[in-house]
Amino acid sequence: MHDNVTELTNPEQPDEEPRKFAFDYSYWSHDCYEEQTDGYLAPTDPHYADQTKVFDDLGRGILENAWNGFNSTLFAYGQTGSGKSYSIVGYGKNKGVVPLFCNEMFKGIDEKKSNGEKAEFEVSFSMLEIYNEQ
């Protein structure tokens, strides 16, 4: 993986030119981490993308759009087992984009209220997972 490009090498023909796929973001999370005592998977190499990295890349922009009054959508698509649910929802201390987004959203609402802002806040959220589509 190099920036937003993922390269795949055919293990049966390693001398062949690797196939290259470009994405908006391409993350490495297979290894290069250490499990902390609280269960969080912390990077041991800058190549590793932890949940914080994914949220900073994807969630912060969505959060900013929401604060500016726009409806926001995050769409995850890919092969079964590629990490979509983990990236979006997370597991244990490794919270995904949605719980981190919600934490930041409600923290921001509390801050605005404690600073005396006279505004009304309405938050709605929906999520859909299509599994084994036919």
N, C-alpha and C positions, 0 to 999 in steps of 0.2 A: 504494500500500500504506500502510495506517495501522494500526500495531500488528499485531493478528492478522487484520485484514480486508484482503482483496485486492479491488480494484475493477477491472472491465473495461469499457472504453468501446468501443462499436461505431465503428470508424473511418469507416464509411460514413454514420453518423448521429451525429456528435459532440455534437449538442445533446440527444440522448436521455439519460435518467438512467442512470448506469453501473450495471452489475450488481455486487452485492456478495456476497462469499463469505467466511465466517468459518471460521477454522481454529484449532487449539490454538496453532500458530505459523505465521507467514507471513514468508518471508525474501526480501529483495531481494539479488540477486547478479549482476545483468546488467551493470552498470557501476559507477562510483564506487570503483574499486580501482586500485592501482598494483603492477605486478610488481616485486618486489624482486630484487636481484642473485642471490639463491639460488633464485628461482622462486616464492617465496611471494606470494600475491595479498593485499596489505595494503589495508585500507580507507582511502579518502581522504575519506570522508563517513560520518558515523555511521549513515546509512541502509543502508549496505552490510553484509551479514552474511557474514563470513568463516568458515572452518571452526572457528575457536576459538569464535566466537559460537554456532554450531550445537551444538558439543560442550558448551559451558557450559549451554545451554538444555536439551538432551536427554540427553547422555551423563553428566553429573555426577549426575543423579538416579538413573540406572540403576546407576552405580558405587556410589552410597550404598546402594541396595537390595541390591546384591551383597555389600557389606561387612556388611550386616545379616543375611545368610544367605538372602535371597530369590532365587528364580529371576527372571530379568529378560528382557523381550522388547522389541525395538524393531521396529516395523512401518512400512515406507515404501511408500506406494501412490501412484500417479499416472501421468499421461500419459507416454508415451515421450519422452525428451529433456527432462524437467522437472527433472532433477538429482538423482534418488534415489541412483543409484550413486555419483555424485560426493560427495554429502553423507555417505553411509554409509562408502564406502571411501576416497574422495579420489583424488588423483593427485600424485605427486612430493612436494614439500615441503608441499603442501596436503592433509595427512592428514585423513581423514574421521573420523566418530564411532568406528568400530570400531578402527582403529589407535591413536587417541588414548586410547580406553577401555583397550585392552590395555597401552599404555605406562603409564598411571596405575595399573592393577591390579598389574602386576608391579613397578613402583616401590614401591607400598605394601607388597607382600609382602616385598621386599628390606628396606625400612625396619623392618618388624615383626621380621624375623629378626635384623637388626643390633642392634635394641634388646633382644634376648634373649627375645623372645616364643616360648614353647614351644608352637607350634601347627602343625598340618599343613594345608597349603593344597592344594585340588584345584580346578582351573579347567578347565571344558569349554566349548566354543564351537561353535555350528553356524550356518550361514548358508544360506539358500535364495533363489535368484532365479528367478522365473517370468517368462519372456520370450515375448512374442507368444502369449499363451494363446489357445486356440481354444475 
